[in-house]
């Protein structure tokens, strides 16, 4: 679950503007959790 949340936060800045490179910063000042994280945590806690 930690990996899924980390992946969601890392990819959150690229959801609307995808990139085609493997050279990118993992975290930026614009990184945020999304609804995917919220739904994953809710599903696991039930």
C-alpha positions, 0 to 999 in steps of 0.5 A: 500500500505504501508503494501505491501511495508513493506512486500516486503522489509522484505521478500526481504532477504528471496526470494532466501533462504526461511525460515521455522520459524516465528522467524526472524528479520524484517529488516536487513542491506540486506533488499531492495525493489524489483521489486514488490514494483516498480510495485505496486507503478507504478500501484497505481500512474496510 
